[in-house]
Amino acid sequence: MVADRKYAARVITRNASSKEAQDLAKLPGVTIFEGDSYYEPDLRKAFKGADYVFANTNGFAIGEKAEIYWGIRLYELAREFGVKHFIYAGLEYASKLGNFDPKYRTGHLDGKGKVVDYISAQPTKPMAWSILTSCVYIEALSDFLKPFPSPEDPSTMVFAVPLGNAKCPLICLEDYGSYARWLLDNPSRSNGLELHVATEDIAWKDVAAAYTAVTGKNAVYKDVTLDEYFTLGIFPYPLDVKIGHSADYDDPTFFTFRESFSGFWNTWKDELTKRDYKLLDGILPTRVKSVKEWMEKTNYDGKPASVLKDSRDGKRSRVPN
């Protein structure tokens, strides 16, 4: 985003001395601004003089209710401060795509989806807006989607998810950043556009096959029920612990792991979403086009690695007092 110095970036963080902030500060044109992205006085300072805003709220931290509020408020502040182009990091509105059947209700998808609907109803003047709607990060194949050794044969790695034969979209984060840059560079095409990005829609048996092709190690796909999935030890306290660590644990709008990830997997299993890969090829001809290509490019070996900062910091959930 900033390597060619066309843009300078001001990054808001609660801790300017953190490793992540320090790493970003080393990039050309990056300024670290210490403040709380969910505290309006800090946001007002951060917005001063900004021409562009890329807004990505963290529903895992603040919950669906606050994510809706802050997504809308960030848009309003951008208009107030004369921002030229507002880009919102969206996700699929799972409940709406599933005709509001409760089996699809997913807090960390629906919150962003509702903000997407709000922004989509706004005029494209005087401030341009774009929405960058992503999906499951490919990098999660080293995190909550990582394989594990088969209990029957430890030399065989098992990729287990509750997907059946469905194809699930995955997105390479490096390309995600390139799509964001394209939105900024091409306002005549991106103003008023919701761009749904992904690397590939892939069946999980093909994820296992790609792993074997790239690493030479045996791998299989195991389709599991949701109940079986929640016993795999992927999440702490999977049945009743609420996702979120920045609000009152007793807030009834917070989802438990079971609730949110049940809707999450039902959304992908029933293939409610679609992407235009011809459009994506035209926008980013150099994009990674398959999971296998990504595995080759990154020397993927299936070993565990934390993708999200909340996961690294151990802040993905709270337990009752």
C-alpha positions in Angstrom: 0.0 0.0 0.0 2.8 2.5 0.8 5.9 0.9 -0.8 5.8 3.3 -3.8 5.1 6.3 -1.5 2.0 7.3 -3.5 0.2 7.3 -0.2 1.2 7.9 3.4 -0.6 5.9 6.0 -1.7 6.9 9.6 -2.3 3.8 11.6 -4.3 4.0 14.8 -3.3 1.6 17.6 -3.9 1.3 21.3 -0.2 0.5 21.9 2.4 2.3 19.8 5.1 0.2 21.4 3.7 -3.1 20.4 5.7 -5.3 18.0 3.0 -5.0 15.3 3.0 -1.2 15.6 6.8 -1.0 15.5 6.9 -3.2 12.5 4.5 -1.0 10.7 6.4 2.1 11.7 9.4 0.9 9.8 7.5 1.0 6.5 7.9 4.1 4.3 5.3 6.8 4.8 3.7 5.1 7.9 2.9 7.1 11.0 1.7 5.4 14.1 -1.1 7.2 16.0 -1.7 5.9 19.5 -5.4 5.9 20.4 -8.6 3.9 20.7 -10.4 3.2 17.4 -13.6 2.9 19.4 -13.3 6.2 21.2 -14.6 9.3 19.3 -12.2 11.9 20.7 -9.2 9.8 19.5 -10.9 9.2 16.1 -11.4 12.9 15.7 -7.7 13.5 16.1 -6.8 10.7 13.8 -9.2 11.8 11.0 -7.8 15.4 10.8 -6.1 15.9 7.4 -7.0 12.4 6.2 -7.9 12.1 2.5 -8.7 8.4 2.6 -10.0 6.1 5.3 -9.8 2.3 5.3 -12.1 1.1 8.1 -11.9 -2.5 9.5 -13.7 -3.0 12.7 -13.1 -6.1 14.9 -16.4 -7.8 15.6 -14.6 -10.5 17.6 -13.5 -7.9 20.1 -16.6 -5.6 20.3 -19.5 -7.8 19.3 -22.2 -7.3 16.6 -24.0 -4.4 18.3 -20.9 -2.2 18.7 -19.6 -3.2 15.2 -22.8 -1.8 13.6 -22.5 1.4 15.6 -18.9 2.0 14.9 -19.1 1.1 11.2 -21.8 3.7 10.7 -20.1 6.3 12.9 -16.8 5.9 11.1 -18.6 6.7 7.8 -20.3 9.7 9.4 -17.0 11.0 10.7 -15.3 10.6 7.4 -18.1 12.7 5.8 -17.7 15.3 8.5 -13.9 15.6 8.0 -14.1 15.9 4.3 -12.5 12.6 3.4 -12.3 11.9 -0.3 -12.8 8.2 -0.3 -14.0 5.8 2.4 -13.3 2.1 2.1 -15.0 -0.3 4.4 -13.8 -3.8 5.1 -17.0 -5.8 4.8 -18.1 -9.4 5.3 -21.1 -11.3 3.9 -24.5 -10.6 5.6 -25.1 -14.3 6.3 -28.6 -13.9 7.9 -29.9 -11.9 4.9 -28.4 -14.3 2.4 -30.2 -17.1 4.2 -33.5 -15.3 4.2 -33.1 -14.7 8.0 -33.2 -18.4 8.8 -31.6 -18.4 12.3 -29.3 -21.3 11.3 -27.2 -18.7 9.4 -27.0 -16.0 12.1 -23.4 -15.2 12.6 -22.4 -12.2 14.8 -19.0 -11.6 13.2 -20.5 -11.7 9.7 -23.9 -10.0 10.2 -22.5 -6.9 12.0 -20.4 -6.0 9.1 -23.1 -7.0 6.6 -25.5 -4.6 8.1 -23.0 -1.7 7.9 -22.4 -2.7 4.2 -26.1 -2.2 3.6 -26.0 1.2 5.3 -23.1 2.4 3.3 -24.5 1.0 0.0 -27.5 3.3 0.6 -25.3 6.5 0.7 -24.6 8.8 -2.2 -21.3 8.6 -4.0 -20.8 12.4 -3.7 -19.3 14.4 -2.2 -17.4 11.4 -0.7 -16.6 8.3 -2.7 -17.1 5.0 -1.0 -16.1 1.4 -1.7 -16.6 -1.8 0.1 -14.1 -4.6 0.2 -15.9 -7.8 1.2 -13.7 -10.7 2.0 -14.2 -14.2 3.2 -12.2 -16.8 5.1 -8.4 -16.0 5.2 -6.3 -18.7 3.5 -3.8 -18.1 6.2 -6.3 -19.6 8.7 -5.1 -23.0 7.3 -2.3 -22.4 9.8 -4.7 -21.3 12.5 -8.2 -22.5 13.3 -8.3 -24.5 10.0 -5.0 -26.2 10.5 -4.7 -30.0 10.0 -3.9 -32.4 12.7 -2.3 -35.9 12.7 -4.8 -38.8 12.3 -5.2 -40.8 15.5 -5.1 -44.0 13.5 -2.1 -43.0 11.4 0.0 -40.0 12.6 1.7 -39.8 9.3 -1.6 -38.7 7.7 -2.8 -35.1 8.3 -6.5 -34.5 8.7 -8.4 -31.4 7.5 -11.7 -31.5 9.4 -14.5 -29.0 8.9 -18.3 -29.3 8.8 -18.6 -28.5 5.0 -19.8 -31.7 3.4 -19.0 -31.4 -0.3 -19.5 -27.7 -0.5 -16.9 -25.3 -1.8 -15.8 -22.5 0.6 -14.1 -19.3 -0.5 -10.7 -18.4 0.8 -8.7 -15.2 0.3 -5.0 -14.6 0.3 -4.2 -11.6 2.6 -1.5 -10.2 0.4 -3.9 -10.0 -2.5 -6.6 -8.5 -0.2 -4.2 -5.6 0.3 -3.7 -5.3 -3.4 -7.4 -5.1 -4.0 -7.6 -2.3 -1.4 -4.9 -0.4 -3.3 -6.8 -0.9 -6.5 -9.9 0.7 -5.0 -7.9 3.8 -4.0 -6.2 4.0 -7.4 -9.3 3.6 -9.5 -12.1 5.8 -8.0 -13.9 6.1 -11.4 -14.6 2.3 -11.2 -14.5 1.7 -7.4 -16.8 4.5 -6.3 -20.0 2.9 -5.2 -18.7 -0.7 -5.7 -18.9 -3.6 -3.3 -16.0 -5.8 -4.4 -16.3 -9.4 -3.2 -12.8 -10.9 -3.2 -11.5 -14.4 -2.9 -8.7 -16.6 -4.2 -10.7 -19.6 -4.9 -13.9 -21.4 -3.9 -12.6 -24.8 -2.9 -14.0 -28.1 -1.6 -12.1 -29.3 1.4 -11.1 -32.6 -0.2 -9.2 -30.4 -2.7 -7.5 -28.6 0.2 -6.2 -31.9 1.4 -5.1 -32.9 -2.1 -3.3 -29.6 -2.6 -1.4 -30.1 0.7 -0.3 -33.6 -0.4 0.7 -32.3 -3.8 2.8 -29.5 -2.4 4.3 -31.2 0.7 4.4 -34.9 -0.4 2.7 -35.8 2.9 -0.5 -37.8 3.2 -3.7 -35.8 4.0 -7.4 -36.5 4.0 -10.5 -34.5 4.4 -12.9 -35.5 7.2 -16.4 -34.1 7.0 -17.7 -33.6 10.6 -21.0 -32.5 12.1 -21.1 -29.2 14.0 -21.2 -31.1 17.3 -18.1 -33.1 16.3 -16.4 -29.9 15.1 -16.8 -28.2 18.5 -15.1 -31.2 20.2 -11.9 -30.8 18.2 -10.3 -28.4 20.6 -10.1 -25.6 18.0 -11.6 -23.0 20.3 -11.4 -22.6 24.0 -14.7 -23.3 25.9 -16.5 -23.9 22.6 -20.0 -24.5 23.9 -20.9 -21.4 25.9 -18.1 -18.9 26.1 -19.0 -15.6 24.4 -16.8 -14.1 21.7 -15.6 -10.7 22.6 -13.4 -9.0 25.2 -14.3 -5.3 25.1 -17.7 -5.2 26.6 -19.9 -6.5 29.4 -19.8 -10.3 29.3 -23.5 -10.3 30.3 -24.5 -8.3 27.2 -27.2 -10.6 25.6 -26.2 -9.5 22.1 -22.8 -11.2 22.3 -22.6 -14.6 20.6 -21.1 -17.8 22.0 -18.5 -19.7 19.9 -21.1 -22.3 19.2 -23.7 -19.8 18.1 -21.5 -17.7 15.8 -19.5 -20.5 14.3 -22.6 -22.7 13.7 -24.0 -19.9 11.5 -20.6 -19.3 9.9 -20.2 -22.9 8.7 -23.8 -23.2 7.7 -23.3 -20.2 5.5 -20.4 -21.7 3.6 -21.9 -25.3 3.6 -25.0 -24.1 1.8 -22.9 -22.0 -0.6 -24.9 -18.8 -0.1 -22.2 -16.5 -1.5 -20.8 -15.8 -5.0 -17.8 -14.1 -6.4 -17.0 -12.9 -10.0 -13.6 -14.4 -10.7 -13.5 -12.9 -14.2 -13.8 -9.5 -12.7 -11.1 -10.3 -10.1 -8.7 -11.5 -12.8 -9.2 -8.3 -14.7 -8.6 -6.2 -11.6 -5.6 -8.1 -10.3 -4.1 -10.3 -13.1 -1.2 -11.3 -10.8 -3.4 -12.5 -8.0 -3.0 -16.0 -6.5 -5.6 -18.1 -8.2 -5.7 -21.3 -6.2 -5.0 -22.7 -2.7 -2.3 -24.9 -4.2 -0.5 -21.9 -5.7 -0.7 -20.1 -2.4 0.8 -23.2 -0.6 3.6 -23.3 -3.1 4.3 -19.6 -2.8 4.4 -19.6 1.0 6.0 -23.0 1.5 3.0 -24.0 3.5 3.5 -27.0 5.8 0.4 -27.0 7.9 2.3 -26.1 11.1 0.3 -23.9 13.6 0.7 -20.1 13.4 -1.5 -17.4 14.7 -3.1 -15.1 12.1 -5.2 -12.7 14.1 -3.6 -10.4 16.7 -6.4 -11.3 19.2 -5.5 -15.0 18.8 -1.8 -14.2 19.5 -2.7 -12.1 22.5 -5.1 -14.7 23.8 -8.0 -12.2 23.7 -10.6 -14.0 21.6 -13.1 -14.5 24.4 -14.0 -13.8 27.9 -15.2 -16.1 30.6 -17.8 -15.2 33.2 -16.6 -13.8 36.5 
